[in-house]
Structure formats: C-alpha cells, structure tokens
Amino acid sequence: MIWDFFLYLGLKNITMEIAIIAHDGKKADMVQFLNKNKAILSKENIKIIATGTTGGKAEAAGFKVKKMLSGPLGGDAQIAARVAEGKTKMVLFFKDPNSSHAHEVDINMLIRICDVHNVPLATNEATAQLLLLGLDEI
C-alpha cells in the first residue's frame, strides 16, 4: 500500500531529494534517526538537503548534505521553494512542539507548500520512519 502511494507520486526510479530539518531540541534525534536509516539514505539515488545547522550535524555524522541557510535566516523558505519547484520530493522535519520559534511563519509556509504540492512531510520520527520504509520498498 505504501509502495502504491510512492508510485502515485511518481517517485520510482528517480533521484530523490529529501530535505531534513530539526529544531535545536530535536537535532540529536535527527542524527540518531539518520544513522539508524543509513542504508536507505546512502543509496545512490538519494540526495539530502538540509537547513544549515541540521546539515552540519548530518555532515559530522558522515552524510553528504547540500546545506541551505539556517532556518531562522531563511533555510526553511529555501526548502519550501525547492518543494514548489518540484526538486524536493520529501521533507523530514523534526519539530520541537515544546518551544516557540521566531521564524514560525516560515515553518507554517513550508508545511503549507508541502500540502499544496502533495509532498510527503513528516514532523516526527514515527512518521519519518514510515516514509523511509515505504521508500525502501521502491
């Protein structure tokens, strides 16, 4: 069933750009998640982009990442633009629901753009894991 969803989105046999974003309180969780899913995320057709600080943490863990600006400096907006352009096909955004963020408008815009363009968006580890498991079946 998940496989059919990815086929519906046209994600079979293409280079898949996945955006990763994590609020400060979730960056360690994101790195742990990336390491747990290294076999999937290290495939040749998977490209990872990230907001600046999250990307730096992912690079330090050994992942090849194209870094955008830090979220508060416009990185969320840059990723939203890539979603709107059809370049980014999935967004993994580990949000911290227990803290407020000065760039909340950009975060909401990114979520809206994902909805408008029917791009899978995970805002927690459980949902992100389901998306990657589905991706691994393709």
N, CA, C and O atoms as a GROMACS GRO file, in nm:
protein
  552
    1MET      N    1   0.081  -0.118   0.000
    1MET     CA    2   0.000   0.000   0.000
    1MET      C    3   0.087   0.126   0.000
    1MET      O    4   0.061   0.218  -0.078
    2ILE      N    5   0.188   0.133   0.084
    2ILE     CA    6   0.278   0.248   0.084
    2ILE      C    7   0.349   0.257  -0.050
    2ILE      O    8   0.370   0.366  -0.104
    3TRP      N    9   0.388   0.142  -0.104
    3TRP     CA   10   0.455   0.138  -0.233
    3TRP      C   11   0.369   0.203  -0.340
    3TRP      O   12   0.419   0.280  -0.422
    4ASP      N   13   0.238   0.172  -0.340
    4ASP     CA   14   0.145   0.232  -0.436
    4ASP      C   15   0.141   0.384  -0.421
    4ASP      O   16   0.130   0.456  -0.520
    5PHE      N   17   0.150   0.431  -0.297
    5PHE     CA   18   0.149   0.575  -0.272
    5PHE      C   19   0.269   0.642  -0.338
    5PHE      O   20   0.255   0.746  -0.401
    6PHE      N   21   0.386   0.581  -0.324
    6PHE     CA   22   0.506   0.640  -0.384
    6PHE      C   23   0.501   0.632  -0.537
    6PHE      O   24   0.548   0.722  -0.605
    7LEU      N   25   0.444   0.523  -0.590
    7LEU     CA   26   0.426   0.516  -0.734
    7LEU      C   27   0.332   0.626  -0.782
    7LEU      O   28   0.356   0.690  -0.885
    8TYR      N   29   0.226   0.649  -0.705
    8TYR     CA   30   0.131   0.755  -0.737
    8TYR      C   31   0.202   0.890  -0.744
    8TYR      O   32   0.172   0.972  -0.831
    9LEU      N   33   0.293   0.913  -0.653
    9LEU     CA   34   0.366   1.039  -0.653
    9LEU      C   35   0.474   1.045  -0.761
    9LEU      O   36   0.537   1.149  -0.779
   10GLY      N   37   0.495   0.936  -0.832
   10GLY     CA   38   0.595   0.934  -0.938
   10GLY      C   39   0.737   0.928  -0.886
   10GLY      O   40   0.827   0.988  -0.945
   11LEU      N   41   0.758   0.856  -0.777
   11LEU     CA   42   0.890   0.856  -0.713
   11LEU      C   43   0.973   0.733  -0.743
   11LEU      O   44   1.078   0.714  -0.681
   12LYS      N   45   0.929   0.649  -0.834
   12LYS     CA   46   1.006   0.529  -0.863
   12LYS      C   47   1.115   0.560  -0.966
   12LYS      O   48   1.092   0.630  -1.064
   13ASN      N   49   1.234   0.507  -0.941
   13ASN     CA   50   1.346   0.516  -1.034
   13ASN      C   51   1.387   0.659  -1.068
   13ASN      O   52   1.421   0.689  -1.183
   14ILE      N   53   1.384   0.746  -0.971
   14ILE     CA   54   1.430   0.883  -0.993
   14ILE      C   55   1.526   0.920  -0.881
   14ILE      O   56   1.533   0.853  -0.777
   15THR      N   57   1.600   1.026  -0.904
   15THR     CA   58   1.680   1.079  -0.795
   15THR      C   59   1.584   1.146  -0.698
   15THR      O   60   1.499   1.226  -0.736
   16MET      N   61   1.599   1.112  -0.573
   16MET     CA   62   1.506   1.157  -0.470
   16MET      C   63   1.577   1.257  -0.380
   16MET      O   64   1.670   1.221  -0.307
   17GLU      N   65   1.533   1.382  -0.384
   17GLU     CA   66   1.587   1.482  -0.294
   17GLU      C   67   1.500   1.488  -0.169
   17GLU      O   68   1.380   1.515  -0.176
   18ILE      N   69   1.563   1.461  -0.055
   18ILE     CA   70   1.494   1.461   0.073
   18ILE      C   71   1.550   1.575   0.157
   18ILE      O   72   1.671   1.586   0.174
   19ALA      N   73   1.461   1.658   0.210
   19ALA     CA   74   1.503   1.767   0.298
   19ALA      C   75   1.493   1.722   0.442
   19ALA      O   76   1.396   1.659   0.483
   20ILE      N   77   1.597   1.755   0.520
   20ILE     CA   78   1.593   1.729   0.663
   20ILE      C   79   1.607   1.861   0.738
   20ILE      O   80   1.690   1.945   0.705
   21ILE      N   81   1.522   1.876   0.838
   21ILE     CA   82   1.521   1.995   0.922
   21ILE      C   83   1.494   1.947   1.064
   21ILE      O   84   1.414   1.856   1.084
   22ALA      N   85   1.560   2.008   1.160
   22ALA     CA   86   1.532   1.973   1.300
   22ALA      C   87   1.551   2.096   1.387
   22ALA      O   88   1.651   2.167   1.377
   23HIS      N   89   1.454   2.121   1.470
   23HIS     CA   90   1.469   2.228   1.569
   23HIS      C   91   1.582   2.192   1.665
   23HIS      O   92   1.619   2.075   1.675
   24ASP      N   93   1.635   2.290   1.734
   24ASP     CA   94   1.751   2.268   1.821
   24ASP      C   95   1.731   2.152   1.918
   24ASP      O   96   1.822   2.072   1.938
   25GLY      N   97   1.614   2.142   1.977
   25GLY     CA   98   1.586   2.035   2.073
   25GLY      C   99   1.569   1.899   2.010
   25GLY      O  100   1.555   1.799   2.082
   26LYS      N  101   1.570   1.892   1.877
   26LYS     CA  102   1.549   1.766   1.805
   26LYS      C  103   1.667   1.728   1.715
   26LYS      O  104   1.661   1.626   1.646
   27LYS      N  105   1.772   1.808   1.713
   27LYS     CA  106   1.884   1.779   1.623
   27LYS      C  107   1.952   1.646   1.656
   27LYS      O  108   1.986   1.570   1.565
   28ALA      N  109   1.972   1.616   1.783
   28ALA     CA  110   2.033   1.489   1.821
   28ALA      C  111   1.944   1.372   1.779
   28ALA      O  112   1.993   1.269   1.734
   29ASP      N  113   1.812   1.389   1.792
   29ASP     CA  114   1.719   1.285   1.748
   29ASP      C  115   1.728   1.265   1.597
   29ASP      O  116   1.722   1.152   1.549
   30MET      N  117   1.744   1.374   1.523
   30MET     CA  118   1.756   1.364   1.377
   30MET      C  119   1.881   1.287   1.339
   30MET      O  120   1.876   1.199   1.253
   31VAL      N  121   1.993   1.318   1.400
   31VAL     CA  122   2.119   1.248   1.369
   31VAL      C  123   2.105   1.100   1.403
   31VAL      O  124   2.150   1.015   1.326
   32GLN      N  125   2.045   1.069   1.515
   32GLN     CA  126   2.023   0.929   1.552
   32GLN      C  127   1.934   0.860   1.449
   32GLN      O  128   1.961   0.746   1.410
   33PHE      N  129   1.830   0.928   1.404
   33PHE     CA  130   1.740   0.874   1.302
   33PHE      C  131   1.815   0.851   1.170
   33PHE      O  132   1.798   0.747   1.107
   34LEU      N  133   1.897   0.946   1.130
   34LEU     CA  134   1.975   0.931   1.007
   34LEU      C  135   2.067   0.811   1.016
   34LEU      O  136   2.075   0.731   0.922
   35ASN      N  137   2.136   0.797   1.128
   35ASN     CA  138   2.226   0.683   1.145
   35ASN      C  139   2.151   0.551   1.141
   35ASN      O  140   2.199   0.453   1.084
   36LYS      N  141   2.033   0.548   1.201
   36LYS     CA  142   1.952   0.426   1.202
   36LYS      C  143   1.907   0.388   1.061
   36LYS      O  144   1.886   0.270   1.032
   37ASN      N  145   1.894   0.487   0.975
   37ASN     CA  146   1.845   0.465   0.839
   37ASN      C  147   1.952   0.488   0.733
   37ASN      O  148   1.922   0.520   0.618
   38LYS      N  149   2.077   0.472   0.773
   38LYS     CA  150   2.190   0.499   0.683
   38LYS      C  151   2.184   0.415   0.555
   38LYS      O  152   2.218   0.465   0.447
   39ALA      N  153   2.141   0.291   0.564
   39ALA     CA  154   2.136   0.204   0.446
   39ALA      C  155   2.041   0.262   0.340
   39ALA      O  156   2.071   0.256   0.220
   40ILE      N  157   1.931   0.315   0.382
   40ILE     CA  158   1.834   0.374   0.288
   40ILE      C  159   1.886   0.508   0.238
   40ILE      O  160   1.884   0.535   0.117
   41LEU      N  161   1.931   0.592   0.328
   41LEU     CA  162   1.969   0.729   0.293
   41LEU      C  163   2.101   0.739   0.219
   41LEU      O  164   2.132   0.844   0.162
   42SER      N  165   2.179   0.632   0.218
   42SER     CA  166   2.307   0.632   0.148
   42SER      C  167   2.297   0.578   0.006
   42SER      O  168   2.397   0.568  -0.064
   43LYS      N  169   2.176   0.542  -0.037
   43LYS     CA  170   2.159   0.493  -0.173
   43LYS      C  171   2.198   0.601  -0.273
   43LYS      O  172   2.184   0.721  -0.246
   44GLU      N  173   2.246   0.557  -0.387
   44GLU     CA  174   2.298   0.649  -0.489
   44GLU      C  175   2.193   0.749  -0.538
   44GLU      O  176   2.228   0.862  -0.573
   45ASN      N  177   2.066   0.708  -0.542
   45ASN     CA  178   1.963   0.797  -0.596
   45ASN      C  179   1.900   0.887  -0.489
   45ASN      O  180   1.805   0.960  -0.519
   46ILE      N  181   1.952   0.884  -0.366
   46ILE     CA  182   1.901   0.970  -0.258
   46ILE      C  183   1.996   1.088  -0.239
   46ILE      O  184   2.116   1.069  -0.219
   47LYS      N  185   1.943   1.206  -0.246
   47LYS     CA  186   2.019   1.329  -0.220
   47LYS      C  187   1.955   1.398  -0.100
   47LYS      O  188   1.833   1.412  -0.094
   48ILE      N  189   2.037   1.441  -0.007
   48ILE     CA  190   1.987   1.506   0.114
   48ILE      C  191   2.020   1.654   0.110
   48ILE      O  192   2.134   1.693   0.084
   49ILE      N  193   1.919   1.736   0.136
   49ILE     CA  194   1.942   1.878   0.158
   49ILE      C  195   1.896   1.908   0.301
   49ILE      O  196   1.818   1.832   0.359
   50ALA      N  197   1.944   2.018   0.356
   50ALA     CA  198   1.911   2.048   0.496
   50ALA      C  199   1.927   2.196   0.523
   50ALA      O  200   1.998   2.267   0.452
   51THR      N  201   1.859   2.241   0.628
   51THR     CA  202   1.889   2.374   0.679
   51THR      C  203   2.030   2.369   0.736
   51THR      O  204   2.082   2.262   0.767
   52GLY      N  205   2.092   2.485   0.749
   52GLY     CA  206   2.235   2.494   0.779
   52GLY      C  207   2.285   2.416   0.898
   52GLY      O  208   2.375   2.333   0.884
   53THR      N  209   2.230   2.440   1.015
   53THR     CA  210   2.282   2.375   1.135
   53THR      C  211   2.251   2.226   1.135
   53THR      O  212   2.336   2.145   1.172
   54THR      N  213   2.130   2.190   1.094
   54THR     CA  214   2.095   2.048   1.085
   54THR      C  215   2.187   1.979   0.985
   54THR      O  216   2.233   1.867   1.010
   55GLY      N  217   2.213   2.044   0.872
   55GLY     CA  218   2.303   1.988   0.773
   55GLY      C  219   2.443   1.968   0.826
   55GLY      O  220   2.508   1.867   0.795
   56GLY      N  221   2.491   2.062   0.905
   56GLY     CA  222   2.624   2.049   0.966
   56GLY      C  223   2.632   1.929   1.058
   56GLY      O  224   2.732   1.857   1.059
   57LYS      N  225   2.527   1.907   1.135
   57LYS     CA  226   2.523   1.790   1.225
   57LYS      C  227   2.520   1.661   1.144
   57LYS      O  228   2.586   1.563   1.180
   58ALA      N  229   2.445   1.660   1.034
   58ALA     CA  230   2.438   1.541   0.948
   58ALA      C  231   2.573   1.514   0.881
   58ALA      O  232   2.615   1.400   0.870
   59GLU      N  233   2.640   1.620   0.836
   59GLU     CA  234   2.773   1.604   0.777
   59GLU      C  235   2.871   1.548   0.879
   59GLU      O  236   2.952   1.461   0.846
   60ALA      N  237   2.864   1.596   1.001
   60ALA     CA  238   2.954   1.546   1.106
   60ALA      C  239   2.930   1.399   1.134
   60ALA      O  240   3.020   1.329   1.181
   61ALA      N  241   2.809   1.351   1.105
   61ALA     CA  242   2.777   1.209   1.123
   61ALA      C  243   2.812   1.127   0.999
   61ALA      O  244   2.788   1.006   0.996
   62GLY      N  245   2.869   1.192   0.896
   62GLY     CA  246   2.916   1.119   0.779
   62GLY      C  247   2.824   1.122   0.658
   62GLY      O  248   2.848   1.049   0.562
   63PHE      N  249   2.721   1.203   0.660
   63PHE     CA  250   2.629   1.211   0.547
   63PHE      C  251   2.669   1.323   0.453
   63PHE      O  252   2.718   1.428   0.496
   64LYS      N  253   2.648   1.300   0.324
   64LYS     CA  254   2.672   1.404   0.224
   64LYS      C  255   2.544   1.487   0.215
   64LYS      O  256   2.436   1.434   0.187
   65VAL      N  257   2.556   1.617   0.240
   65VAL     CA  258   2.440   1.704   0.252
   65VAL      C  259   2.464   1.835   0.177
   65VAL      O  260   2.572   1.893   0.186
   66LYS      N  261   2.363   1.880   0.106
   66LYS     CA  262   2.366   2.015   0.048
   66LYS      C  263   2.298   2.105   0.150
   66LYS      O  264   2.180   2.088   0.181
   67LYS      N  265   2.373   2.201   0.202
   67LYS     CA  266   2.320   2.286   0.308
   67LYS      C  267   2.260   2.416   0.253
   67LYS      O  268   2.317   2.482   0.166
   68MET      N  269   2.144   2.448   0.306
   68MET     CA  270   2.079   2.576   0.281
   68MET      C  271   2.118   2.669   0.397
   68MET      O  272   2.205   2.635   0.477
   69LEU      N  273   2.056   2.782   0.405
   69LEU     CA  274   2.076   2.872   0.519
   69LEU      C  275   2.017   2.808   0.645
   69LEU      O  276   1.938   2.715   0.636
   70SER      N  277   2.056   2.858   0.759
   70SER     CA  278   1.993   2.817   0.884
   70SER      C  279   1.845   2.855   0.878
   70SER      O  280   1.808   2.953   0.812
   71GLY      N  281   1.760   2.778   0.945
   71GLY     CA  282   1.616   2.803   0.942
   71GLY      C  283   1.576   2.947   0.969
   71GLY      O  284   1.503   3.006   0.889
   72PRO      N  285   1.622   3.007   1.080
   72PRO     CA  286   1.584   3.145   1.110
   72PRO      C  287   1.635   3.247   1.008
   72PRO      O  288   1.584   3.359   1.002
   73LEU      N  289   1.736   3.209   0.930
   73LEU     CA  290   1.791   3.300   0.829
   73LEU      C  291   1.732   3.279   0.690
   73LEU      O  292   1.774   3.343   0.594
   74GLY      N  293   1.633   3.189   0.679
   74GLY     CA  294   1.567   3.167   0.551
   74GLY      C  295   1.578   3.027   0.496
   74GLY      O  296   1.528   3.000   0.387
   75GLY      N  297   1.642   2.936   0.568
   75GLY     CA  298   1.659   2.800   0.518
   75GLY      C  299   1.528   2.726   0.497
   75GLY      O  300   1.514   2.651   0.401
   76ASP      N  301   1.432   2.746   0.587
   76ASP     CA  302   1.300   2.682   0.570
   76ASP      C  303   1.235   2.733   0.441
   76ASP      O  304   1.174   2.655   0.367
   77ALA      N  305   1.248   2.863   0.415
   77ALA     CA  306   1.192   2.922   0.293
   77ALA      C  307   1.262   2.869   0.169
   77ALA      O  308   1.198   2.845   0.067
   78GLN      N  309   1.394   2.850   0.176
   78GLN     CA  310   1.467   2.794   0.062
   78GLN      C  311   1.418   2.653   0.031
   78GLN      O  312   1.400   2.616  -0.085
   79ILE      N  313   1.398   2.574   0.134
   79ILE     CA  314   1.349   2.438   0.113
   79ILE      C  315   1.207   2.441   0.059
   79ILE      O  316   1.174   2.362  -0.030
   80ALA      N  317   1.123   2.530   0.110
   80ALA     CA  318   0.987   2.543   0.057
   80ALA      C  319   0.990   2.576  -0.092
   80ALA      O  320   0.910   2.524  -0.169
   81ALA      N  321   1.082   2.663  -0.133
   81ALA     CA  322   1.095   2.697  -0.275
   81ALA      C  323   1.131   2.574  -0.357
   81ALA      O  324   1.079   2.556  -0.467
   82ARG      N  325   1.220   2.490  -0.306
   82ARG     CA  326   1.260   2.368  -0.378
   82ARG      C  327   1.142   2.270  -0.387
   82ARG      O  328   1.128   2.200  -0.488
   83VAL      N  329   1.060   2.266  -0.284
   83VAL     CA  330   0.938   2.184  -0.290
   83VAL      C  331   0.847   2.237  -0.400
   83VAL      O  332   0.798   2.160  -0.482
   84ALA      N  333   0.824   2.368  -0.401
   84ALA     CA  334   0.737   2.430  -0.501
   84ALA      C  335   0.789   2.410  -0.643
   84ALA      O  336   0.710   2.397  -0.737
   85GLU      N  337   0.920   2.407  -0.660
   85GLU     CA  338   0.982   2.388  -0.791
   85GLU      C  339   0.983   2.242  -0.834
   85GLU      O  340   1.019   2.211  -0.947
   86GLY      N  341   0.943   2.151  -0.745
   86GLY     CA  342   0.942   2.009  -0.778
   86GLY      C  343   1.075   1.940  -0.757
   86GLY      O  344   1.091   1.825  -0.799
   87LYS      N  345   1.170   2.006  -0.695
   87LYS     CA  346   1.303   1.946  -0.673
   87LYS      C  347   1.306   1.857  -0.549
   87LYS      O  348   1.362   1.747  -0.553
   88THR      N  349   1.247   1.903  -0.441
   88THR     CA  350   1.246   1.826  -0.316
   88THR      C  351   1.119   1.742  -0.312
   88THR      O  352   1.009   1.794  -0.327
   89LYS      N  353   1.136   1.611  -0.293
   89LYS     CA  354   1.024   1.516  -0.302
   89LYS      C  355   0.975   1.466  -0.166
   89LYS      O  356   0.872   1.400  -0.159
   90MET      N  357   1.047   1.498  -0.059
   90MET     CA  358   1.008   1.455   0.075
   90MET      C  359   1.074   1.547   0.176
   90MET      O  360   1.187   1.591   0.158
   91VAL      N  361   1.001   1.576   0.284
   91VAL     CA  362   1.055   1.662   0.390
   91VAL      C  363   1.042   1.589   0.524
   91VAL      O  364   0.934   1.546   0.562
   92LEU      N  365   1.154   1.577   0.593
   92LEU     CA  366   1.158   1.520   0.727
   92LEU      C  367   1.193   1.635   0.821
   92LEU      O  368   1.307   1.681   0.824
   93PHE      N  369   1.096   1.680   0.898
   93PHE     CA  370   1.110   1.800   0.980
   93PHE      C  371   1.078   1.763   1.124
   93PHE      O  372   0.961   1.756   1.163
   94PHE      N  373   1.182   1.741   1.204
   94PHE     CA  374   1.162   1.707   1.345
   94PHE      C  375   1.139   1.837   1.422
   94PHE      O  376   1.232   1.906   1.462
   95LYS      N  377   1.011   1.868   1.440
   95LYS     CA  378   0.971   1.990   1.510
   95LYS      C  379   0.974   1.968   1.661
   95LYS      O  380   0.947   1.858   1.710
   96ASP      N  381   1.007   2.073   1.731
   96ASP     CA  382   1.000   2.070   1.877
   96ASP      C  383   0.870   2.137   1.918
   96ASP      O  384   0.860   2.260   1.914
   97PRO      N  385   0.769   2.058   1.958
   97PRO     CA  386   0.639   2.118   1.991
   97PRO      C  387   0.640   2.194   2.124
   97PRO      O  388   0.543   2.262   2.156
   98ASN      N  389   0.747   2.182   2.199
   98ASN     CA  390   0.753   2.244   2.331
   98ASN      C  391   0.828   2.377   2.334
   98ASN      O  392   0.855   2.430   2.442
   99SER      N  393   0.861   2.430   2.217
   99SER     CA  394   0.929   2.560   2.216
   99SER      C  395   0.873   2.645   2.103
   99SER      O  396   0.824   2.594   2.003
  100SER      N  397   0.882   2.776   2.120
  100SER     CA  398   0.836   2.868   2.016
  100SER      C  399   0.955   2.907   1.929
  100SER      O  400   1.071   2.897   1.970
  101HIS      N  401   0.924   2.952   1.808
  101HIS     CA  402   1.029   2.983   1.712
  101HIS      C  403   0.998   3.115   1.644
  101HIS      O  404   0.886   3.138   1.599
  102ALA      N  405   1.098   3.201   1.637
  102ALA     CA  406   1.080   3.334   1.577
  102ALA      C  407   1.040   3.325   1.430
  102ALA      O  408   0.974   3.415   1.378
  103HIS      N  409   1.079   3.218   1.364
  103HIS     CA  410   1.050   3.202   1.221
  103HIS      C  411   0.932   3.108   1.198
  103HIS      O  412   0.928   3.036   1.098
  104GLU      N  413   0.836   3.108   1.289
  104GLU     CA  414   0.718   3.022   1.280
  104GLU      C  415   0.642   3.043   1.149
  104GLU      O  416   0.584   2.948   1.094
  105VAL      N  417   0.642   3.165   1.098
  105VAL     CA  418   0.574   3.194   0.972
  105VAL      C  419   0.637   3.112   0.859
  105VAL      O  420   0.565   3.057   0.775
  106ASP      N  421   0.770   3.104   0.855
  106ASP     CA  422   0.839   3.025   0.752
  106ASP      C  423   0.807   2.877   0.767
  106ASP      O  424   0.788   2.806   0.668
  107ILE      N  425   0.801   2.830   0.890
  107ILE     CA  426   0.770   2.689   0.916
  107ILE      C  427   0.630   2.656   0.864
  107ILE      O  428   0.611   2.555   0.797
  108ASN      N  429   0.534   2.741   0.897
  108ASN     CA  430   0.397   2.718   0.850
  108ASN      C  431   0.387   2.726   0.699
  108ASN      O  432   0.311   2.652   0.637
  109MET      N  433   0.465   2.816   0.639
  109MET     CA  434   0.468   2.826   0.493
  109MET      C  435   0.522   2.698   0.431
  109MET      O  436   0.468   2.650   0.331
  110LEU      N  437   0.627   2.641   0.489
  110LEU     CA  438   0.682   2.516   0.438
  110LEU      C  439   0.579   2.404   0.446
  110LEU      O  440   0.562   2.328   0.351
  111ILE      N  441   0.510   2.394   0.558
  111ILE     CA  442   0.407   2.292   0.574
  111ILE      C  443   0.296   2.311   0.470
  111ILE      O  444   0.250   2.215   0.409
  112ARG      N  445   0.254   2.435   0.449
  112ARG     CA  446   0.151   2.464   0.350
  112ARG      C  447   0.197   2.428   0.209
  112ARG      O  448   0.121   2.368   0.133
  113ILE      N  449   0.320   2.462   0.174
  113ILE     CA  450   0.372   2.432   0.041
  113ILE      C  451   0.376   2.280   0.019
  113ILE      O  452   0.345   2.233  -0.090
  114CYS      N  453   0.415   2.205   0.121
  114CYS     CA  454   0.414   2.058   0.109
  114CYS      C  455   0.272   2.009   0.082
  114CYS      O  456   0.252   1.920   0.000
  115ASP      N  457   0.175   2.066   0.152
  115ASP     CA  458   0.035   2.027   0.129
  115ASP      C  459  -0.012   2.065  -0.011
  115ASP      O  460  -0.076   1.985  -0.078
  116VAL      N  461   0.020   2.185  -0.055
  116VAL     CA  462  -0.022   2.232  -0.188
  116VAL      C  463   0.035   2.143  -0.298
  116VAL      O  464  -0.034   2.113  -0.395
  117HIS      N  465   0.160   2.101  -0.282
  117HIS     CA  466   0.228   2.025  -0.387
  117HIS      C  467   0.228   1.874  -0.361
  117HIS      O  468   0.296   1.798  -0.430
  118ASN      N  469   0.151   1.831  -0.260
  118ASN     CA  470   0.135   1.688  -0.231
  118ASN      C  471   0.269   1.619  -0.206
  118ASN      O  472   0.294   1.509  -0.256
  119VAL      N  473   0.354   1.685  -0.130
  119VAL     CA  474   0.486   1.632  -0.096
  119VAL      C  475   0.481   1.575   0.045
  119VAL      O  476   0.439   1.644   0.138
  120PRO      N  477   0.523   1.449   0.062
  120PRO     CA  478   0.520   1.389   0.196
  120PRO      C  479   0.604   1.469   0.295
  120PRO      O  480   0.717   1.507   0.267
  121LEU      N  481   0.544   1.494   0.412
  121LEU     CA  482   0.608   1.571   0.518
  121LEU      C  483   0.590   1.496   0.649
  121LEU      O  484   0.478   1.468   0.691
  122ALA      N  485   0.701   1.465   0.714
  122ALA     CA  486   0.697   1.401   0.846
  122ALA      C  487   0.746   1.502   0.948
  122ALA      O  488   0.851   1.564   0.930
  123THR      N  489   0.670   1.520   1.055
  123THR     CA  490   0.710   1.614   1.159
  123THR      C  491   0.754   1.544   1.286
  123THR      O  492   0.777   1.608   1.389
  124ASN      N  493   0.765   1.412   1.280
  124ASN     CA  494   0.814   1.337   1.396
  124ASN      C  495   0.880   1.209   1.346
  124ASN      O  496   0.863   1.170   1.230
  125GLU      N  497   0.954   1.143   1.434
  125GLU     CA  498   1.032   1.025   1.394
  125GLU      C  499   0.945   0.909   1.347
  125GLU      O  500   0.981   0.841   1.252
  126ALA      N  501   0.832   0.886   1.411
  126ALA     CA  502   0.747   0.773   1.373
  126ALA      C  503   0.699   0.787   1.229
  126ALA      O  504   0.703   0.690   1.152
  127THR      N  505   0.654   0.905   1.192
  127THR     CA  506   0.607   0.928   1.056
  127THR      C  507   0.723   0.922   0.956
  127THR      O  508   0.709   0.867   0.847
  128ALA      N  509   0.836   0.979   0.994
  128ALA     CA  510   0.954   0.976   0.906
  128ALA      C  511   0.996   0.832   0.879
  128ALA      O  512   1.033   0.798   0.767
  129GLN      N  513   0.991   0.748   0.982
  129GLN     CA  514   1.030   0.608   0.964
  129GLN      C  515   0.937   0.538   0.865
  129GLN      O  516   0.984   0.462   0.781
  130LEU      N  517   0.808   0.564   0.875
  130LEU     CA  518   0.713   0.504   0.780
  130LEU      C  519   0.743   0.549   0.638
  130LEU      O  520   0.738   0.468   0.545
  131LEU      N  521   0.773   0.677   0.619
  131LEU     CA  522   0.805   0.725   0.485
  131LEU      C  523   0.930   0.657   0.430
  131LEU      O  524   0.931   0.616   0.313
  132LEU      N  525   1.033   0.644   0.511
  132LEU     CA  526   1.156   0.580   0.463
  132LEU      C  527   1.137   0.431   0.439
  132LEU      O  528   1.195   0.377   0.346
  133LEU      N  529   1.058   0.365   0.520
  133LEU     CA  530   1.030   0.223   0.496
  133LEU      C  531   0.958   0.206   0.363
  133LEU      O  532   0.987   0.113   0.288
  134GLY      N  533   0.864   0.294   0.335
  134GLY     CA  534   0.796   0.290   0.206
  134GLY      C  535   0.891   0.317   0.092
  134GLY      O  536   0.882   0.253  -0.013
  135LEU      N  537   0.981   0.410   0.110
  135LEU     CA  538   1.080   0.444   0.008
  135LEU      C  539   1.172   0.326  -0.018
  135LEU      O  540   1.213   0.303  -0.132
  136ASP      N  541   1.206   0.253   0.085
  136ASP     CA  542   1.296   0.139   0.072
  136ASP      C  543   1.233   0.026  -0.009
  136ASP      O  544   1.305  -0.058  -0.063
  137GLU      N  545   1.100   0.022  -0.017
  137GLU     CA  546   1.031  -0.083  -0.094
  137GLU      C  547   1.033  -0.057  -0.243
  137GLU      O  548   1.009  -0.148  -0.322
  138ILE      N  549   1.062   0.067  -0.282
  138ILE     CA  550   1.057   0.101  -0.425
  138ILE      C  551   1.179   0.046  -0.496
  138ILE      O  552   1.194   0.064  -0.616
   0.00000   0.00000   0.00000
